[in-house]
Amino acid sequence: MDIIRIKDMVLNFFSLPGIDKQEIERRKIAMIAFMIVVAVLYPVAILNLISGNIFTGTYNLISALILTAVFISLKYIRKGIYVFRICGFFIGALFLYDIFKGGQQEALSLWPFIFPAGTYFMYGVKEGTIWNVFFLSGAIAMMILSQHYPVIHYYSGFYIIRFTLTYSSITILTMGYEYTRSASIKELAKKQKATRTAMMRMKTDFQLSKNIQKNIIPSSAPHVRGLAIASLYKPLEEVSGDFFDYIDLGSPGKTGIFIADVTGHGVPSALITSMLKILISTSGDYKNSPPAMMRYINSHLYNKTGGYLVTAFYAIFDTESMTLRYSRAAHSFPLLLRKGKITPLKSDGFILGADEKPRFKEKTIKLVNNDLILFFTDGLTETMNMGSEFFDNVINAAIQRHCTCPIDEFVINIYHELLSFKGAGSFEDDITIIAVHVDKKR
């Protein structure tokens, strides 16, 4: 583990914040080259000096020192291409000097592999080709001149041909590889840019959807004579499949409460909640009858929601006649607390959007002063704790504990009970809570 950490620390020595990925890879190669300089050039220079080959030893030592200084300068230079060019020049000079002096044949055999690979990777296809043509031409010219000038180490015609073919083959292969690699990197960068653009557009669309949904969800409860109303809305994601609305029925003591839950989450569900808002706004006289409202909404959702369905509950409060009329479309039963006893408001009704002509029943109950009705989506009752127990098992007790609180506090306390019950971990569904308290004094 320590060796890996040391390796990463060494290879990342030349990294600077803000440089691109390709530049980082080039700097890592530069780091490896620096290590080769330390491991090879310095010992070779020292051995030459010890053996009495002062000129060669001094040349190698000076070159090694310059390369070391240039490599270390990468730590402080953002555009590494200038450093790489200086290094390329000195390495190329060592290459030509090795040919001039007739260095070890094994070393000369490595140059056709080292120089093309380094130049193409560091400079790219175009500039790498220029470097390789220049140094290959210089090497061949020097080898040919060696047959006429004794000062240059002699190379036979066979050796010149072999060297030229080897260098050219490696150069062509490396150029092809680098061209393919560069094209792949450019294509990847293009795709990444397109992905980033799409993600930014998606983020913008998400924010727009969030703002639209925020505007269609009531921000405050209506003032209705004889009723105290409060709500809480907690979407799981940026946008939600939960929806509710307060419907003005044209009388001070009369109001409609519509609550719905679209199957699924995210943008598709949120789009359907927008449809629900529009349908409620255009419902006309249908809003005065719970089953008629359900049929009207279903007729416009059927075969138009892409397989997404909607549970709903529509209740009409009338504090003048002290009645509550309601219809249900497969939604969670609201809970009525009356004189210490909790009763679910049951009614049969088919889920919206699944059938062309479903039937919805209307039920009517008499309201009593101090009645407390809790509407919610199944995200509340189906939340599980660490012991796989549903909140549905404890919700009645939570209602009993907080029923004497003001209506706003009551809703918040129910949500806090849910948080305490859930414990660690995130929720798996949207949560909507609406509470209505019948209070003749209001």
N, C-alpha and C positions, 0 to 999 in steps of 0.2 A: 504493500500500500504506500509506503514511504517512497519507494522507487518511482511509482507512478506519479506521485505528487511532485517529486523532484523533476521528473521528465516534463510534466505539464508546466512547471515553473520555468524551466529552461527554455522550452519551446515558445512560451508566451512572453518571454523577456522583451521581445521587440514589438509586442502589440500595443497599440494606442487606441484610446476610446474614439469611436466615430469612424474608423476606417472600415472599408467593405470587406466581405468575406474572402474575396480573391486576393486582396492585398495581405490579409492575415495569413493565408496559405503560402504566399510568396515569402513572407517574412519567416515562416517556419522553415522553409527550404533554405533561406539565408542563414538561419541559425544552425542548421545541419552543416551547411558549407563552412561556417565559421569553426565548427567543431572539427571538421576535416582539416582546416587550415592549422588548427592547434595541434591535431594529432599527427599530421604528415609534414607540413612545410617546416615547422620549427625543428623537429628532429633531423630532417634532411639538411637544413641549413647548418645545423650544429655539426653534423657528421662531415659535411663538405669542408667546414672551417677546420675541424680537427685533422682531416686528411690532407690539409694543405691546399685545397682548391678554394683559395680565398675569394676569387671573383664570383664563382658560382655560389659559394656559401653566403657571401655578402648580398648578392642579388636575391637569393631565396629569402634571406632574413629580412631584407628591406621590403620585399614584396609581401611577406607574411605580416610584417608590422603594419604596412599600409592597409592591407585587407582587413586586419583585425580592427584598426581604427575606423575604417569605413563601415564595417559591420556594426560596431558598437554605436556609431552615429545614428543607426536606424532607430535607436531608442528615443531620439529627439527629433527625427525628421518624419513628417507625415507622408510625403510623397516618396515612397521607397524606390521608384523607377530610376531616379538620379543616382542613388547609391548602387543599385544593381548594375547600371551601365559602367560606373567606375570599376566595380568588381569584375565585370565582364572583360573590360579592357585589360586589367592586370592578369586575369586568368588566361586570356588569349595571348598576352605577351609571354607568360610562362610557357604556354603551349608552343609558341614559335621558338622561344629560347631553347626549349627541350629538343626541338628538331635541329636547331642550329648546332647545339653541342653534341647531339647524338646521345641523348640520355638513355636510360634503361629501356630496352625494347618492350618490356612488359608495360612500362609506364606509357610509352608511345601508343601501345595497343589500346589503352584505356581512353585516350583523348577523343577518338571518334565516337565514343559512347557518352563521355562526360560533357563535352562542350555543346553538342547539339541539344541534348536533353535539358541542360541548364539554360541555354539561351532561349529556346522555344518556350519553356515554361515561364521564364522571368519576363520576357519581352513580348510574347505573342508571336503569331505566325509571320506577319509581315516584317517586323523588325528582327525577329530571330533569323529569318531567311537572309537578310542583309548581312548580319553578323557572320553567319556560317559561310556564305559565299565569299566574304572578305577573308576570313581566316583560312578556309580551305584553299583559296587561290594563293594566299601567302605561303601556306605549307607546301603546296605542290611546287610553286615557283622556287622556294628555298631548296627543296629536294632536287629539282632539275639543275639548279645552279651548283649543287654540291658535286655534280659530275664535271664541273669546269673550274671550280675554286676550291682548293684544298683546305682553306680556312673553315669551310663548312663540312660537317660530318658527311661522309659519302653515303648515298642511297642508290641502290641498284634500280634499274628500270622496272623489274618485277615488283620490288618493294613499293615503288611509287604507285604502280597500277593497283596493287593490293590495298594500299592505304587509301587511295582515291575511291575505289569501289566500296570499301568498308565504310568510309566516312559518308559517302554519298547515299549508300543504302540506309545507314542509321539516320541520316538527316531526313531522307524522304519519309521513312517510317515515323520518325518523331514528329515531323511536320504534319503528317496525316493524322496522327493521334491528337496532336495539339489543336489542329483545325476542328476535328470532331468534338474534342473536349470543350473548346471555346464556343463552338456552335451550340453545344448542349447547355453550357452555362448561360449563354445569351437567351436561349429558348426558355430555360428555367427562370431566368430573371424576368423575361417577358411575361411568363405565366404567373410568377409571383406578383408582379406589378398589377396584372389583370385581376388576380385574386384579391390583392389589397384594395384595388378600386371597387371590386364587387362587394367586399366586406364593408368598405366605407359607405357605399350606396345602401347596403343592407342595414348598416347601423343608422343611417339617416332615415331610411324607411321605417325601421323599428321605432325610432324616436318620434317620427310623424304618427305612426300607429298608436304609440303610447299617448301622445298628446290628444289625438282624436278620441281615444277611449276615455282618457281623463275627462274630456269635455262632455261625454255622453253619460258618465256616471254622476249622479247628483252629488254635489259637494256639501249640501246641507239638507236637513229635513224640512218639509213644509210645515207651516203653522195651520193646524187643523183644530177646530173647536172641540174640546173634550178629549183630545189625544196628545200624548207626548211620544215623539218618534226619534229614534237615533239609529245610526248604522255604522258599520265598520267594513272596509273593503281591503283585502290583502291579496294581491295577485301573486302567483308563484313565480312568474317570469315578468319580463318587461310589459307584456300585454297578457290579457286574461280571457278565459272563457266564461267567467262569472259575469252576471249582469243583473242590475235591478233598476227600477225607476218608480218614481212617485207620479201618479196620474191625477191631474186636476179634473174633478167631475162637476165643477161649477157650483158647489155649495160649500159654505164655511165649515160644515160639520161632516163633509163627505170627501173621501179620498180613496184612490186605488193604489195598491202596492203590488208591483209585479216583480218577481224574482225568478231568475233562470240560470241554468248551468249548461253550457255547450260541452259536448263530449270532446276530450282532448285539451290541448293547451296551445299557446303561441298564436301566431298571426292568423291562421285559418279560423280558429275559434273566435278570435277577436273580431274578424270581419263579420261573422254571423251575429255577434252582439250588436254591431253597427246596424245590421239588417233589422234586428229586433227593435232598436231605437226608432228607426224609420217607420216600421210597421205600427208601433204604438202611436207615433205622432200622426199617422194617417188612418187610424182605426175608426174615427168618427163615432157613431152611435154604438159600435161594437163594444167600446170600452165600458158601457153601462151594464153589460151582462158578462160575467166571467166565462161561461161556456162559449158564448158568441165570440168573445175576444180570442179564446183559444183556437176556435175553428178558423177564424180570420187569419191568425198568424200561421197556423198549420198549412192553410191553402197556399200561402206565399213561400213557405219553406220546402214543401214537398217537391222532391226531385231537383232542388236548386242549391243544396248545401254540400254536394260532393261526398255524401255518406255521413256527414256530421249531423248528430241529432241533438235535440234540446229538451231538457226537463224544465218544467216551469210551474209556478204557482201564482194565481192571481186572486187577490182578496179585495173586496170593496167594503170599507168601513163607513157606517152611517150612524153618527152619534145622535141624530135627531130621533131616529126610530130605534136606536141602540141595537143594531143588527150588524152581523158580519156575514157577507155572502162570498163564497169562494168556489173556485174550480182548480183541479190539479191535473198536471200532465206528467205523471211518473216522477214528480219531484219529492224531495224529503218532506216528511210531514212536519209542519210547524207545531210548536208546543204551546199549549195554553195553560197558564198558571192561574188557578181560581181558588181562592180561599184555602191555600196551602196544598192543593191537589193539581198535579200536572197531567194534562190530557192531550194526546196528539190529534190534530185536526185532519181526520182521514177523509179521503174521497178517491173514487176511481177515475182514471184518466190515462189515455195512451200518450207515449212520448211524442213530441212534436217532430214532424219531418219524416216519420217512418211510414205513415199510412195516408192514403189520399183523403179518406173521410172518416176519421176517428170520432168516437163519441166521448163527450165530456159531461160529467154530472155537475150540477150546482147544488151546493149545500148552504144552509142558512142556520146560524146560531144567534141566540140572543146575547148581547154583551151585558156585562155586569160591571159596575164601578170597581176599579182596582184590578180588573183583568189585565194580565200581562201575556202578550203573545210574542214568541220568538220565531222569526223566520231565518233560514240559513241554507247554505248549499252543503253538499255532502262532504266538502273538504273539512268541515268542522267535526262532524260526528264520526267520519271514517279515519281521522288521524289516530295513529297507533303510538303507544309508548314503547319503551325498551322491552317490556314484558309481553308485547304483541296484544295488548288490550286496547280496545277502541274507546275513544272519548265518548261515544254514544252510551257507554255503560255508566258514565259518571256525570253526564251533562245535567240530569235532573237535580242531583245534589248541588251542582254548581249554581243552577238557577235559584234553588232554595236559599243558598247562602247569600246571594247578592240581590234578591228581589226587592228589598226595601231601599236600595240605593236610587238616586236620581237616574233617569233613563240613560243619559250619556255615560255615567260611571258604570252602570249595569253592563252595558255592551263592552266597555273596556275591560271590566273585571272578568267577564266570560272569556275574553281573548287571553287575558293573563292566566286564567285557569288552564286554558289550552296549552299555553307555553310551558307552564309548570308541569303539566301532565306529559307533554311530549318529551321534555328533557333535551338531551343532546341530539344533534342531527337536524337536517332541513325538512321542510314540509314537502309533501308530494302532490299537493293540489291547491288550487285557489281557495280562499276563504272569504265568505261574505256573511255578515250577521246584520239582521234588522230586528229591532225590538220596538214594540208598540205598547204603551201603557194607557189604559182607559182611565181618564181622570175628569169627572164632571166639573171640577173646579176650574179647569183651564178654559 
